[in-house]
Amino acid sequence: MLLSSLGTSIANVALPTLAQGFNASFQEVQWIVLAYLLAITTLIVSVGRLGDITGRRRLLLAGIFLFTAASVVCGAAPALWLLIAARAVQGLGAAIMMALTMAFVGETVPKERTGSAMGLLGTMSAIGTALGPSLGGVLIAGLGWRAIFFVKVPLGILAFLLAHRYLPVDRRGAKSDRTGFDNVGTLLLALTLAAYALAMTIGRGSFGPLNMVLLLAAAFGIGLFAFAEARAASPLIRLEMFRDPVLSASLAMSALVSTVMMATLVVGPFYLSRALGLDAAIVGIVMSVGPLVAALTGVPAGRIADRFGAQGMTIAGLFGIAAGSFVLSVLPATLGIPGYLVPIVVVTAGYAVFQTANNTAVMTDIGPDQRGVISGMLNLSRNLGLISGASVMGAVFALASATSDIATARPEAVATGMRITFAVAAALIVTALALAVGTYRRTLCNRVLAPQAANRLRIS
């Protein structure tokens, strides 16, 4: 989990250096990040399902090997096209690691400690996100851009050895359980997700004809995918799973919350630099506080979820995100850095609690044959939220700032844009809260009514 999140965050800081090194435009080097994210987004559900069928341990080892080997190719790449291709392969390895690491919790951790394990995974993810920019900056300054890829090689080797030594060996099931991978559904889902992800990222927030065509293609792809899955003998995603209110609500909430969290990454740097007038070094330090808080909150949040119940803590985490977003929507710039940091700490702490509790609520009672695919779906909903947030919340910020170029906007315009963006964010979290409360009430009713129905049946 640490490796896959580090792979996302460490490359962003190198884009200016890579543009200069390969004599390429920003749009061209942006594909170094985009290829990695696209590979994760399009393949994470499929590799989760593949792990359910073929065995998670061997597939996880293959994913770690792919990630590590691709890191070597990235570091040695003599041309930009090869670097982008290697990043796509690295993204495939990261998708396997993200999906199967979470799925392994159900096999290796007692049920009453699932929350603690999920919290630890969240901490590792947050550490990777926080460490990436600072570690990348140091390595580029001292050793050049190739070092940001080579540094993941020893980490990958260590992860491979640990997984090989300590993870339980795959159980050999009947042959009938190991056949029937849904090739058609896998291809349709990958193409649909790729079309949506490209629609949200091409054009850097400005929607043109190509974006609309890609969105229409994604909508058509969803229909085709549902049609194919309803008729598949062994579907990639069983559509009846969405009748489970806990799973459906959890996926929707994860997407909404990730959209809002991306707003902090999109808006934060511009607000700190333009509205508060901070230099780049101070902006970097302030921006690292959020991931640091998430890292420190993850494990305690997991223990609390184990003790007080995952669904209740999901609601508590959403309340924290909503409260922090509301404060940011009315924040006067005169409060400076402390005024910005306090609500951001509340938002990120709430996010850590929500993410841990939400994942725990879904993964606790999942059957062994579905852990991989549902873990993949949870990660997918988060990724889709991040991709959508970068585009949608970025567009809201630009529109609310009433300027064509945020980088040169007046401080007052940026501050206004930030407040309106987080007012929209607060509304999205209120929607997620309504989903969480509704699901919680339905679950409580089912727990009360099920024993009563059993007693009536016994009496009759």
N, C-alpha and C positions, 0 to 999 in steps of 0.2 A: 504493500500500500504506500509506503514511503517512496519507493522507487518510481511508481507510476505518477504520483503527484509531483515529485521532483522533476520528472520528465516534462511535465506541462509548464511549470513555472520558471525553470532555469533557462529555457530557450528564449523567452520573451525579451530578457534583458540584453541578449546578444544581437537582436535584429539590426540595430544601426551599424554595428561592427561587421555583420555578415553582408549587409548591403554594400558597404565599402569594400570588403574583401573580395566579393564576387562581381563587383562593378554592376550591381543590379538595382532595380527600383524597389521601393518599400513594398509595393503590391506583389512583386515577385518573391521577395524573401519572407513575406507574410505566410506563404504556403509552407514554410518550415514548421510553423505552429499549426496551421490549418490542417495539413496532412495528418499530423499526430491526432488532433481532435476528431477529425472525420473518421479515421480508422477506429478509434475507440467507440464513437457514437454509432457507427453503422454495424459493428461486429459484436458488441458486448453481449447482447441477448443471445446471439447464435453460439458464441463460444461457451456461454453459461450452459446452454442446452447440450452442447457437444460434451461438456464435462460430465453432465448427468448421465449421458449414454456410454461414453467410452472410459470413464474413470477420471476423477478430478486430479489425483496426484500426478499421474503421468502427463496430463495436459498442462497442469500448472508448471511442472518442470520444463516442458517444451516452451511455454510462454516466457519463462525467465531466461531460458537459453536464447530465444529469438530476440528478446529485449537487449540482452547483453551483447550478442553478436551484431545487432543493428547499431548499437552504441559505438562499437569499434569502427564500423563502416562510416557512420556519421562523422566521427573524429578524423578519419583519414580521407574523406571525400574530396576529390580534386575539382569537382564541378557541382554547381548548384542543383542540377536535376538529380544527381546521384544522392545528394544530401536529402532532398525532399523525398525521394523514393525510400531511402533508409529510414527516414522519420515515419513514413507510413507503416513500414514493417515493425518499427519500434512501437507504434501505436497499437498494432495487433497484439504484440507481447503484453503491452500495458492493459489492454482490454481483458486478456486472459487472467492476468494477475488481479485486477480489480474485481472481476466477477467471482472467481473461484476462491479468493482469499475470504470474502464474506461468506460464501457457501460453506467453507470448511468449518466455520464457527459451529454450525449445527452438528458436525461430526465429532469435533474435538473438545467442545466445552459443555459442561453440564447445563441443563436448561435454566436453572436458577441463577447462572452467572452469564447468561447471554448478553445482558445489558452492559456488563463490565467489559466483555470482549469487544462489543461494538464500539464502546467508548474508546477503547485502546486503538482500534482501527481508525476512528475519527481523529484521535490525537496524532497518529502517524501521518495521516493525510494532511492535517493542518501544519505539522512540522515541515513536511515536504514543500508545501505551498509557501510557507514563511521563509524557509531556508534558501529556496531557489534564487530569488533576485540578489540576495546578499552574497551567497556563495558564487553565483555566476559572475557578479561584478568583480569579486576578488580574483577569480581564476582568469577572467579575460584581461584584467589589468596586469597580472603577473606572468601568465603563460600563454595567452592568446585564446581565441574562441574555441579551438579544437579541444581544449582542456575541459570545457563544460560537458562534452560528450564522453571523453575518456574517463572522467571521474566516476561515471556510473558503472564502468566495467568491473572494478574490484567489488563494488557494492552488489552487482549482479551475481558475481561468482559466490560471494558470501551467502546471498539469499538462496542460490541454487543448492549449496552444500547444506544449509540449515533445513530447507524443505525436504531434501533427499534423506536427511538423517532423522528428522523428527515427525514428519507428517505420516499418518497411517496409510498403509498399503491399500490400494483399491481392492474392494471385494469383487471377486469374479462371479457375476450373476449368470443367469441363464442366457443363452444366445438370443432368445426372443426379446429380452430386455435391452439388448445392445444394438438392435437393428432399427431402421426406420427413421433416420435423420431426414428432416424435411428440407430437401434441397430447394424446391420451388419457393416455399415460404421464406427460407433464408435469403435467397436472391431478391425476392420482392421487398422484404423488409429492409435489406441493405440499400437497395436503390431508392426506396422511399425516404429513408432517413438521410441518405446522401443528398437527395434533392432538397429536402427541408433545410438541412444544415447549410448547404450552399446558398439557398435563398436568403437565409438569415445573416450570412457573412459576406457575400459578394457585394461590392459597392460601398462597404464601410458605413452602413446605416441608411443610405439613400436607395429607395426602391425604384427600380427601373423596369423595363419590359422583361428583361431576363429573369429578374427576381420573381415577377408575377408568373412567368411560365414555369419556373421551378416550383413555386408554391402550388400551382394547379396540378403539376405532375405529382407532387407529394400527396395532394388530396386524392387524386385518381389512384395512386399507389396504395393508399390506405384501404380504399374500397376493394381493389384487386386482392390485397393481402387477406382481408377478412373473408372474401369469397373462397380463396384458396385454402385457408385454415379450416373453414367449416367443412371442407370436403377431404381434407388430408387424413390418411390413416393414422399417421403419427405426427400431429401438428407441432410446429416450433413453439407456438403459444396456444394453449387451450383457451378458446374464447370464453368458456364457462367460468374461468377463473375470475373474470371481471364481475361476476355476480356476487363475489365476496366483497361486502362493503368495506371491510378493513383494508384489503389490498387496493381496491379502486381508489378509495379516499387517500390512502398513503401515497400512491403514485401521483395523484393530482396535487396533493399538498407539497410533495417533494419538488415538483416542477415549479409551483408558485413561489416557494421559499427560495429556490436557487435563482429564479429570475430576480428576486429582490436583492439577494446577496451579490449578484453581478452588478447591481446598481451602485453598491458601495465601491466596487473596483473601477467602474466607469466614471462615476461622478467625483469620487474622492480626490484623485490627483489634480483635477481642474479646479475644484473648490479650494484646495489647500494652496495651490500655486497662484491662481488668479485672484480669488477673493481674499485670501489671507496673506498673499505676497511672500510665501515661503520659498526658499531655494530648493533645488532638486534633492540634496542630501537630507534635509529635514523632512521633505515630503516622503522620502523612502522610509525614514525611521517611523514617522507617524502611521504610514500605511501598513507597516509590519506589526503594529499593535493588535489589529484584528485577528490575524492568524495565530498570534501568540496567545491571545485570550482563548481562542478555540482549542488550541493545543492543551492549555492548562485545565480547561473545563471538561474535556472529553471523558476522561476516566471517572471523575466524580459524578458526572451526569449519568454514566452507565450504571454505577453502583446505586444511585438514587432510583433509576428506572427499575432495577432489579427489586428494590425494596418497596417502592410505592406504586408500581404498575406502569407499564410503558405508555398506555393511552393517556393517562392523566398527565404524565410528564411531557407528552407531545403537546398537549394543550398549554401547559406552563411555558414551554419553549416558545410557542407561537405568541403567547401574551408578551413575552420579553421582546421578540422581534417587532411586534406591533407597537409597543410602547417606545422603543428606541427610534423606530421610523417616524412616529408621530412627533417626537421631540425634534428630530432633524427637519421635519416639515415646517416647524415654526422657529427654527434656530436663527437668532440674530448674529451676523458676522462679528459683532463687537465682542462676543465672548471668546473669540480666538481659538487656539488649539484645545484648551480644556473643554470649551463648549462643544467642540466637535468630537473629542475623544470619549467623553462620558456616554453619550447615546450609542456610539459605535461599539463600545465595550458591552453595553446592554444587548445590542443587536447580535453581536458575534457569540456572546455567552448563550443567548437564547437559541441561536442557530445550532450550537454544539449540543445543547440539551435536546432540541427538536430532532436533529439528525440521528442521534444515538437512540432516542426513544422510538422514533418512527421506524427505523430499521429493525429494532428489537421486536416491536409489535408485529411486524410482518414475518420475520424469520424464525420466531420462536416455535410455531406449531406447523411449519412447512414439512411435507413429506420428503424423504431422502431423494426421490426421483425428480423433485421440482426445485430443489434448493438452488442449483446453478442458474436456471432460467429466470427465477424470480429475483435472485441477487442481481442478475444482469439487467432486469427491468427496473429495479430500484436505481442502479447506477445510470441507466439510460434516462430515466425521468430527471435525474439531477443534471446530466449533461445537456439535455434538451432545454432545461430551464436556464442554464448558463449561456447557451448559444442564443436562445431567444432574448434573454436579458441584455446581452451585449448589443443586440440590434434594437429591440423595442425600447428599453430604458435609455439607451443612447439617443434614440430619436426623440423620446419625450424630453430629455435634458436639452437637446439642441433646440427643439421647438419652444420649450418654456423659457430658454435664455434669449429667444428672439434675435438670434444672430446666425449668420451663415458660417462663421469660423469661430469655434469655441476657443481656440488657442489665442485669439486676439480680442476676445470679448471683454467688455468692461467688468470690473469686479462686482458691481451691483447686479449686472445681468446674470453672471455666473451664480451668485448667491440666490437670486430668485429662481433660477433654473433648478438649483439643488433642492430648494424647499418644495417646489411643485413636483419634482421627480419623487421625492420621498413621501409626499402626500399620496401619489399614485401607488407607491410601494406599500404604504399603510393600508390602502383599500384592498390590495391583493392579499395581504396577510389576514385581514378581516374575513375575506372569502375563505381562506384556508382554515381559519378558526371556526367558521360556521360548519365546514365539512367535518372538522375534528370533533366538535361538540355533538353534531348529529350522529356520527358514527359511534361515539362513546355512549350516547343514550340508547341507541339501538342495541349495542352489545350488552348493556346492563339489562335492558328489557328481556333480551334472549336468555340471559343467565337466570332471571327471575321466573320467566314463563316456562322454560324447559322443565324444571323440576315439578312445577304445578301440573303440567300436561302429563308427565310421567306418573304422578300420583293419581290423577283422574283415571288414567288408563289402567293402573293397578287396581283401583277400586271397582271399576266397571268389569 
